Amino acid sequence: MSEITGKLQVEIRDNLLDRIAEAEREGWLGEIEGLRVSLTGAKSKIEQIDSAASGRPVLLGLPTPRPAAP
């Protein structure tokens, strides 16, 4: 399962790189920033998958407390 997930994440990363290049060519400045944020997330997920596959611990981060309902 993680091999398939890893391949999918790599495809997503490659697609994001292509879309960033297109946005830069077309001058879509707002689009570039959003795609870069997505690219950072995809790279992070790939690192997590690679880490899990190698038997190293996966860092999940700390939970963020939700504000109390009024």
Summary of the structure (lengths in Angstrom):
residues: 70
radius of gyration: 16.0
end to end distance: 41.9
largest distance: 47.7
contacts: 140
relative contact order: 0.14
helix: 71%
strand: 0%
